[in-house]
């Protein structure tokens, strides 16, 4: 896709940085407790059913290259099942949040916190839960994997859609009401198209992030049970077990082919197509291009298929139209205030009960020492994340600027950076681990870079986008006045790319926390490498089937991420928007 | 309101309509006050007034897009409680769906009515043909010029066969030439009776546009919006802008719109008194520019506002705030569509930059209550610093948040020019020190 499209899309807010206030408010605390209680409830429920997980009659995964295409296909299918579920979830939940004040009060803070919850830690529960829902069936494990990917994808999509719904231009809203469009027609004619660019971009970002989780969620050990779903992730797990370097290499290559195909055949055509939904009244000079899209548009068959699909959707949009009784204006009444107060009371009561449940559950098996240990581990992981993001920034910001200021280089580099961001870094872990083992390096230090292996690219491609969008006249002005190098970086380009950098660093830091769960503990055959940190804490608790500690670890990690977002990233983002946004 | 009322129910009838913009706690802000209006068959009526006088709000109330605080709105005798099917609206911003083609945009209203594809297409094509858009059916709005986009807006409104066409500043987002072409085309269609509508109600702030197109003009005052005058335009169509009668009417309306409200002690025409006066954001450069223009030959200190506006292709909304700020600062007097510089204004126009700043500072602190207030607070405080939020809160007691923001920014910009006091954007603090 073109630089411009990235530059525009990078502006769609990455986290819940939009209309809401800066300060963590009471609601965040309440919702945090509610979510924690939900985890506890699931963990508790699983424990109640102490029966061992039903054994699966899965065809065992083998390291036969002939199976690799099939595995790749299965992995990809899981991915698409999850993205469809996420889309459906988005349409329903975000619409609900945008249309109902009561729902909004709960849904929006919940999304904000859920997107900070480490998905991989969550895997334990979901696998156990779904295996019990579908005992002895492969479906349970499949659902668990798909659900895990879903939980890594849905929240930011939902946020994006909600924010679009809340920012529908007043004049288009008036047109829609003026012509008395039904809710259904309005959804397809106004709301979805207006939200499309942001939603598509976030879906693509979710897809990119999703590859990481699909690999991680296929082979999972909970307690005594190990589930290996046929897929690239399981192939990789087996290769690690057998210390088979060649098989690891094959997995890397296959993944590369899959991501490339997905990028060329899906990502780019959709972005090129979605350009028409961009809410701009002027024609863009350079539009996103895709050869697949161009070919498809010229092909008769594809045109016919698309025409049929679009008229079918139009039919769908219309059949549900009952020229409805026009909605009357909601009359503001005293009743609304009372209803709101009642609703808040209900939420507060639920939160109170939830708090009681969480405290009870954790106290039953854990003491204050465990909490302190988890916090200490969290601090160590925090240090790792901060140091690594700093190092990655020091490397990629200068490179990104250099590339971004050269349009031809940017045309080349940008897709590569996006490809690298989508590539699941955990496929590369075994190679790094083998290296650490060979050279007898300290895992506490050398396992750490794995955390940013996959996420550093977000910094790179956002900086490239920022530098590409930097106005030529400002560059020319700084050349004319002969700004020296240091001065140029400090006064000109760093402020110019700052908003983009913040977006990239924010995404990278969030991803790194998540990656710590698989990066701080690594195996190579029988050799186990372990760094002290919260990720390792969660990973070990998961492997041991120690649910209270998993809950504690996830809770602490979510807390770290939420607090850092609120205290660091959000203020930085606002500052960048206010001071450094060009145009 | 009119003696010629017919026996059938008028198309639109508004009685004692008032509208109040409610803001959280800080008090209500009246937008429209006791408006009465009747729209009958076969007439074009203009609601003429300056921006912020509530005329667009009135149009939306008639369209059924929002409820009025009090008073009655009826279309063909029936009260309006929801978007009414007898009206269609044309928007200032065109309000086209950028992801739909011209044809699909025109069809949007028919689609919402559940009309089948064939009839929809046929009617939309007829409207597109009528409005001069043939050949553009499959284009997207972003590929069209502003004038063509507004034609799509018109076609979209006409295709649903409304009785009343509501137009909200339909030509003000267009350049002068395009706007004129579109006005003429619309008038031709109207005069030839080729549009399936009974009446047009349009909102505008352009006096000449109103005189050119309308049979009746309702002149609105600002803050809150009231009907100041109703003017019948009897000139035959097509009208000529250069004709003496046309000019006289335009001058007359200018005079009415600059007339000082009688029986009020408030200086200038800005709503509110004392520090709660709502101020417009006018840059010091424009103030100086207008003073120089009026002081120079051939004006020699007195000029006709419509003439200046005409010479520089400006509209009332551009010119009035500048003239009225000068009046507030006692650099000029505005009356009957004329602007006359005071002695101070003439001296300012002749002065060197430093002297200008000195004069401006003196007038600012003396005649703009808010500026004087901020200066006094800063003088009294030991550290000569004060947060802007303090004054913002004071302002918001009597005006909307947006108005308070504009007012504060206006004063900041004038004070910076005059070097009366400084304002630091990052910390939001006023101080007496000047950055050195």
Interface residues (C-beta under 8 A of the other chain):
Chain A: X169 X171 X172 X174 X175 X177 X178 X179 X180 X181 X182 X185 X189 X190 X193 X196 X276 X277 X278 X279 X280 X281 X282 X283 X318 X321 X322 X323 X326 X327 X328 X329
Chain B: X60 X63 X64 X65 X66 X67 X81 X82 X83 X85 X88 X89 X91 X93 X94 X95 X97 X98 X99 X100 X108 X109 X111 X112 X113 X114 X140 X141 X142 X143 X149 X160
